[in-house]
Amino acid sequence: MADLSYEAWVARFRWEVPERFNWATDIFERHANDLTRVALYWVSESGEERKITFAELTRLSKRFAAVLQNIGVKKGDKVFLMLSNVPEWWEIALGCIRIGVILIPATTMLTSKDIMYRLTSSATPVVVTDAEGAAKVDDVRGEVPGVRQFILVGGQKAGWKAFGQLMSRAGKIGHVEKTSSKDPMLIYFTSGTMGPPKMVLHTQASYGIGHRVTAKWLNVSSGDIHWTVTGTGWAKHAYGNLFGPWYSGATLFVFHCAGRFNAKRHLDILQRYDITSFCAAPTAWRMIVLEDLKSYRFPHLREVTSAGEPLNPEVIQKWKKITGLTIRDGYGQTECALVIANFPGMDVKLGSMGKPSAGFDVAVIDEMGNRLGAGTEGDVAINIKPRPVGLFEGYYNNPEKTKGVFRGNWYITDDRAYIDNDGYFWFLGRADDVIKSSGYRIGPFEVESILLEHPAVAEAAAVASPDELRGSIVKAFIVLKRGHIPSNELATQIMEFTKKMTAPYKHPRKIEFVDELPKTLTGKIRRNELRALELERFQAMKTGRQDKAAA
């Protein structure tokens, strides 16, 4: 895949989109002709291993498709899938895609309240989850009357159909209408600055064919073993644990473990197995380079990549100095495939986003939609004339939000950057207030809404606070109600309160009590001022530390 230079690849590239297309049958299943080719190499925390071939996974996905047919699920219906990285996740996902059922992946970190919102707003009739997820769903079952089928993976539970039993009784798949390239395939929920999470709708083509460029970036093919460290429920999982590697017939390596990322354990795995390609979020990379890398050997590793947020140049330098491998950064969104990256064969400028993917006309533009020259900050935007295949269809059931992200002939990413004289993009920050922490997108509105439920909180603003390890963490500025006195104990109590009310990655890791929040004349909180304050403090702290070291 790296035989062409970047320039030659871009010049020759053409999107090829047939009228009828199904990713499961037209892309995934073509690799099943070789009955020995491994699709999924799964390893558990306890050391259990499973190697599942493309042929076997094709058979299992057909069986789940038959399960859906047997319980009355039709093309265009939705399935809410909340599982961790267990093999059943891929059986279910492929089964849905195969018969045109819209898949809604969800992170297992969601609370009952999060689940209720997603089920009601998407009008999803089917839920598939494990025992832990089932308990959360049962907490709000009475508030989601539209859900008709509850499927439990692993074990049995009253009111739930056992996945294993359904699969064993499924029989053969019935008649399946061939899907169109434009048929809906997948919905991801993504957080915004204001309001609840939006539903990003992708078609069979926009992700199924659009991730052709992701495959180019990963630079893997049949015989390669690719490992992307990410949880289910995120677009990064679709990039690296579904569409990207399997487009080229590579083997997915999955290490299924509970708890937080452990750099040493992941380095041990990387050394022990014949992994040729590895992708992780910047937070993971920052933790990895803190380990004693000289004590490890990675004889099979050829490609290393990073995505989710910008990766520090210092991390890339340290990793390369010891391993000889360059971490190639990539940029994309839930709303699109990989649109800017450091592709194989390119000279990597440390800290740069790279150059646009083939098939995408990406530019930095001003408020009028004009392209800006080198060195000028503006909005990162994707030209939609013609519309690239890897771009989403819109926000499901939300035409107003969809309209709001387009400016003339451009889709606006809400990220700010500039281009240098060589055509490389350099990330500057978010145009909105969405917080990116450890690769997660966190809407401040969601965090603030939970904070306001605490009896002591009058007002709250959640912003990104710079952090050397995670890139950013969530910090809350809080105005207390009368009668409540600021204290460390109260701050801890509020943090513990939010942990119970929302997913763990969303809760504030810092709290500062203030007398008032900065606001516009119309009463909107000026989060940009608070972010700037946090950045100023962070830079002052680093400068002070450097001055002490110099002294």
ZAMARGU-4260 file (C-alpha; in steps of 0.2 Angstrom, whole numbers, plus 5000, padded with zeros to 4 digits):
<rodrens>
0) 5000/5000/5000 | 5015/5011/5002 | 5021/5009/4984 | 5014/5025/4979 | 5021/5042/4985
5) 5008/5053/4994 | 5007/5065/4979 | 5004/5050/4966 | 4991/5042/4978 | 4981/5059/4978
10) 4983/5062/4960 | 4977/5044/4955 | 4963/5042/4968 | 4945/5041/4964 | 4930/5037/4974
15) 4921/5022/4967 | 4904/5020/4974 | 4892/5007/4966 | 4873/5010/4967 | 4871/4994/4978
20) 4883/4991/4992 | 4885/4982/5008 | 4901/4983/5018 | 4898/4966/5027 | 4896/4957/5011
25) 4906/4967/4998 | 4921/4971/5009 | 4922/4960/5024 | 4916/4944/5016 | 4928/4944/5001
30) 4942/4940/5013 | 4932/4924/5019 | 4937/4915/5003 | 4953/4910/5012 | 4946/4899/5025
35) 4962/4901/5036 | 4964/4920/5036 | 4961/4926/5054 | 4950/4941/5056 | 4950/4943/5075
40) 4964/4938/5087 | 4956/4941/5104 | 4966/4940/5120 | 4958/4942/5137 | 4966/4949/5153
45) 4967/4932/5160 | 4976/4925/5145 | 4962/4917/5136 | 4965/4917/5117 | 4953/4916/5102
50) 4957/4916/5084 | 4942/4919/5073 | 4943/4918/5054 | 4934/4929/5042 | 4925/4914/5037
55) 4919/4910/5054 | 4915/4928/5058 | 4905/4928/5042 | 4895/4913/5048 | 4892/4920/5065
60) 4886/4937/5058 | 4874/4928/5047 | 4867/4919/5062 | 4864/4935/5071 | 4856/4942/5056
65) 4844/4928/5057 | 4841/4931/5075 | 4836/4949/5071 | 4824/4942/5057 | 4817/4930/5069
70) 4812/4943/5082 | 4805/4954/5069 | 4819/4967/5066 | 4818/4974/5049 | 4830/4984/5037
75) 4830/5002/5044 | 4827/4997/5062 | 4840/5001/5075 | 4850/4991/5087 | 4858/4999/5102
80) 4874/4989/5106 | 4883/4992/5123 | 4896/4979/5125 | 4915/4979/5129 | 4928/4972/5117
85) 4921/4954/5117 | 4920/4944/5101 | 4901/4945/5101 | 4903/4964/5098 | 4909/4960/5080
90) 4897/4946/5077 | 4882/4958/5081 | 4889/4973/5072 | 4892/4963/5056 | 4875/4955/5057
95) 4867/4972/5058 | 4876/4979/5044 | 4873/4964/5033 | 4854/4966/5033 | 4853/4985/5033
100) 4849/4987/5052 | 4856/5003/5059 | 4869/5000/5072 | 4871/5012/5087 | 4887/5008/5097
105) 4888/5014/5115 | 4902/5015/5127 | 4899/5003/5143 | 4903/5018/5154 | 4886/5026/5151
110) 4874/5028/5166 | 4856/5024/5166 | 4852/5042/5162 | 4863/5042/5147 | 4856/5026/5141
115) 4838/5033/5143 | 4842/5048/5133 | 4850/5038/5119 | 4836/5025/5118 | 4822/5038/5118
120) 4830/5051/5106 | 4834/5037/5093 | 4818/5027/5095 | 4828/5011/5096 | 4818/4995/5097
125) 4832/4983/5102 | 4845/4983/5115 | 4860/4971/5116 | 4871/4972/5131 | 4879/4962/5145
130) 4874/4959/5164 | 4881/4976/5170 | 4873/4985/5156 | 4856/4976/5158 | 4856/4982/5176
135) 4857/5000/5170 | 4844/4997/5157 | 4832/4990/5169 | 4833/5005/5180 | 4825/5015/5166
140) 4815/5002/5157 | 4799/5010/5162 | 4804/5026/5153 | 4809/5018/5136 | 4793/5010/5131
145) 4799/5010/5113 | 4811/4996/5116 | 4803/4980/5112 | 4818/4967/5112 | 4831/4965/5126
150) 4845/4954/5122 | 4858/4949/5135 | 4876/4943/5131 | 4882/4931/5144 | 4871/4922/5157
155) 4852/4924/5159 | 4841/4937/5167 | 4822/4939/5169 | 4815/4950/5155 | 4830/4947/5144
160) 4833/4935/5129 | 4849/4925/5131 | 4860/4929/5116 | 4868/4911/5116 | 4851/4903/5115
165) 4845/4914/5101 | 4861/4911/5091 | 4859/4892/5094 | 4841/4892/5088 | 4843/4905/5074
170) 4844/4894/5059 | 4848/4901/5042 | 4847/4919/5037 | 4831/4923/5026 | 4829/4934/5011
175) 4839/4950/5012 | 4836/4965/5001 | 4853/4972/4995 | 4857/4988/5003 | 4860/5004/4994
180) 4876/5014/4996 | 4865/5028/5003 | 4856/5017/5016 | 4859/5021/5034 | 4872/5010/5042
185) 4877/5017/5059 | 4874/5031/5071 | 4886/5038/5084 | 4881/5050/5098 | 4894/5064/5099
190) 4894/5078/5112 | 4892/5096/5107 | 4895/5113/5116 | 4877/5116/5120 | 4863/5104/5122
195) 4863/5085/5123 | 4874/5074/5112 | 4869/5073/5093 | 4867/5058/5082 | 4879/5057/5068
200) 4872/5046/5054 | 4883/5037/5042 | 4878/5027/5027 | 4885/5010/5020 | 4896/5021/5009
205) 4901/5035/5020 | 4910/5024/5032 | 4911/5008/5023 | 4919/5015/5008 | 4925/5031/5016
210) 4937/5022/5027 | 4947/5017/5012 | 4958/5032/5016 | 4960/5026/5034 | 4966/5009/5028
215) 4980/5019/5018 | 4985/5028/5033 | 4986/5012/5044 | 4996/5004/5029 | 4991/4986/5033
220) 4986/4972/5022 | 4983/4953/5023 | 4996/4945/5035 | 4997/4960/5046 | 4991/4961/5064
225) 4984/4978/5069 | 4980/4983/5086 | 4970/4999/5090 | 4968/5003/5109 | 4951/5010/5111
230) 4934/5006/5119 | 4918/5002/5110 | 4906/5016/5107 | 4918/5028/5100 | 4921/5032/5081
235) 4940/5028/5084 | 4934/5010/5087 | 4926/5011/5069 | 4942/5018/5062 | 4954/5005/5069
240) 4944/4990/5075 | 4932/4988/5061 | 4933/4997/5044 | 4951/5003/5042 | 4960/4986/5045
245) 4947/4975/5038 | 4946/4985/5022 | 4963/4978/5018 | 4961/4961/5025 | 4972/4963/5040
250) 4969/4954/5057 | 4962/4964/5071 | 4971/4961/5088 | 4961/4965/5103 | 4967/4964/5121
255) 4951/4964/5132 | 4955/4971/5149 | 4945/4980/5163 | 4951/4996/5172 | 4962/5010/5166
260) 4976/5009/5153 | 4991/5001/5160 | 5007/5006/5149 | 5018/4992/5155 | 5005/4979/5152
265) 5002/4985/5135 | 5020/4986/5131 | 5022/4968/5137 | 5008/4963/5125 | 5015/4973/5111
270) 5032/4963/5114 | 5024/4946/5116 | 5013/4945/5101 | 5017/4947/5082 | 5009/4964/5081
275) 5014/4974/5065 | 5004/4989/5067 | 4999/4999/5083 | 4988/5014/5086 | 4984/5023/5102
280) 4977/5039/5108 | 4989/5053/5114 | 4986/5050/5132 | 4991/5032/5130 | 5007/5037/5121
285) 5011/5049/5134 | 5010/5036/5147 | 5020/5023/5136 | 5035/5034/5134 | 5037/5036/5153
290) 5041/5017/5154 | 5058/5010/5152 | 5057/5008/5133 | 5075/5002/5131 | 5070/4985/5140
295) 5057/4981/5127 | 5059/4974/5109 | 5046/4975/5095 | 5054/4964/5081 | 5037/4963/5071
300) 5031/4981/5074 | 5032/4992/5058 | 5018/5005/5059 | 5014/5016/5074 | 5000/5029/5073
305) 4990/5041/5085 | 4973/5049/5084 | 4960/5057/5095 | 4969/5074/5098 | 4986/5081/5094
310) 5001/5071/5100 | 5015/5081/5108 | 5031/5082/5097 | 5042/5077/5112 | 5033/5060/5114
315) 5036/5056/5095 | 5054/5061/5097 | 5057/5050/5112 | 5048/5035/5105 | 5058/5036/5089
320) 5074/5038/5097 | 5072/5022/5106 | 5063/5011/5094 | 5067/5019/5077 | 5049/5021/5072
325) 5039/5037/5069 | 5022/5039/5076 | 5011/5046/5062 | 4997/5057/5068 | 4980/5057/5060
330) 4965/5068/5061 | 4947/5064/5059 | 4930/5066/5067 | 4914/5056/5071 | 4907/5065/5057
335) 4919/5059/5044 | 4933/5047/5040 | 4951/5051/5041 | 4953/5068/5032 | 4971/5074/5037
340) 4986/5063/5042 | 5004/5059/5041 | 5003/5046/5028 | 5016/5032/5024 | 5030/5039/5014
345) 5028/5057/5019 | 5041/5067/5028 | 5033/5069/5046 | 5034/5086/5053 | 5033/5083/5072
350) 5017/5091/5079 | 5009/5093/5062 | 4992/5085/5058 | 4999/5081/5041 | 4991/5083/5024
355) 4973/5080/5017 | 4968/5062/5013 | 4965/5058/4995 | 4947/5061/4990 | 4946/5076/5002
360) 4948/5094/4998 | 4952/5101/5015 | 4957/5119/5018 | 4958/5133/5031 | 4945/5146/5028
365) 4939/5162/5034 | 4921/5167/5040 | 4916/5171/5022 | 4922/5154/5016 | 4937/5160/5007
370) 4953/5149/5007 | 4967/5157/5018 | 4985/5157/5014 | 5000/5149/5023 | 5002/5155/5041
375) 4984/5162/5043 | 4973/5154/5057 | 4956/5149/5052 | 4943/5136/5052 | 4947/5118/5046
380) 4934/5114/5033 | 4930/5101/5020 | 4924/5105/5002 | 4907/5097/4999 | 4907/5101/4980
385) 4908/5087/4976 | 4904/5079/4992 | 4917/5067/4998 | 4911/5049/5001 | 4918/5049/5019
390) 4907/5063/5026 | 4892/5060/5036 | 4874/5062/5030 | 4869/5074/5044 | 4863/5074/5062
395) 4849/5061/5063 | 4832/5070/5066 | 4841/5087/5068 | 4841/5097/5052 | 4844/5113/5061
400) 4860/5106/5069 | 4865/5099/5052 | 4862/5115/5043 | 4873/5124/5056 | 4889/5115/5052
405) 4889/5120/5034 | 4895/5136/5027 | 4892/5138/5008 | 4901/5124/5000 | 4910/5119/5016
410) 4908/5108/5030 | 4915/5116/5046 | 4924/5105/5058 | 4924/5117/5072 | 4943/5115/5073
415) 4955/5129/5071 | 4972/5128/5062 | 4984/5135/5049 | 4993/5128/5034 | 5012/5130/5032
420) 5021/5134/5015 | 5023/5115/5012 | 5004/5111/5014 | 5005/5104/5031 | 4991/5108/5043
425) 4995/5113/5061 | 4981/5112/5074 | 4977/5127/5086 | 4962/5122/5095 | 4943/5119/5096
430) 4932/5133/5089 | 4919/5128/5102 | 4920/5123/5120 | 4920/5104/5118 | 4933/5097/5130
435) 4944/5083/5123 | 4952/5073/5137 | 4961/5056/5135 | 4954/5055/5118 | 4935/5057/5124
440) 4924/5071/5118 | 4915/5079/5132 | 4901/5092/5131 | 4903/5105/5145 | 4884/5107/5144
445) 4882/5089/5150 | 4894/5091/5164 | 4886/5107/5170 | 4869/5100/5170 | 4874/5086/5182
450) 4883/5099/5193 | 4868/5110/5194 | 4859/5095/5202 | 4870/5096/5217 | 4861/5105/5231
455) 4875/5117/5234 | 4878/5122/5216 | 4871/5138/5210 | 4880/5140/5193 | 4894/5130/5185
460) 4905/5131/5170 | 4916/5116/5164 | 4931/5119/5153 | 4947/5110/5148 | 4962/5112/5159
465) 4979/5108/5152 | 4986/5092/5159 | 5003/5085/5155 | 4997/5067/5155 | 4980/5068/5148
470) 4982/5083/5137 | 4967/5091/5145 | 4956/5087/5160 | 4938/5093/5165 | 4938/5107/5177
475) 4923/5115/5184 | 4921/5133/5190 | 4907/5134/5203 | 4897/5147/5211 | 4889/5141/5227
480) 4872/5144/5233 | 4870/5155/5249 | 4874/5146/5265 | 4887/5135/5257 | 4905/5138/5261
485) 4919/5133/5249 | 4931/5119/5255 | 4941/5105/5250 | 4928/5093/5257 | 4914/5101/5248
490) 4924/5100/5231 | 4927/5081/5234 | 4909/5079/5238 | 4903/5087/5222 | 4916/5077/5212
495) 4910/5061/5220 | 4892/5066/5216 | 4896/5069/5197 | 4904/5052/5197 | 4888/5043/5202
500) 4877/5054/5190 | 4887/5052/5173 | 4900/5042/5164 | 4917/5042/5173 | 4927/5051/5159
505) 4915/5066/5161 | 4917/5070/5179 | 4927/5086/5184 | 4945/5081/5191 | 4947/5099/5197
510) 4935/5111/5205 | 4937/5130/5209 | 4924/5140/5218 | 4922/5158/5212 | 4910/5172/5216
515) 4904/5174/5199 | 4906/5167/5181 | 4912/5178/5166 | 4897/5181/5155 | 4892/5190/5139
520) 4880/5204/5139 | 4866/5191/5134 | 4870/5181/5149 | 4880/5167/5141 | 4895/5160/5150
525) 4912/5165/5143 | 4921/5148/5144 | 4934/5154/5133 | 4940/5166/5146 | 4941/5152/5159
530) 4950/5141/5147 | 4963/5155/5144 | 4965/5157/5162 | 4969/5139/5164 | 4981/5139/5150
535) 4990/5154/5157 | 4991/5146/5174 | 4998/5130/5166 | 5011/5139/5156 | 5016/5149/5172
540) 5018/5133/5182 | 5029/5126/5168 | 5040/5142/5167 | 5042/5142/5186 | 5047/5124/5186
545) 5060/5127/5172 | 5067/5142/5181 | 5069/5132/5197 | 5078/5119/5187 | 5090/5131/5179
550) 5094/5139/5196
</rodrens>
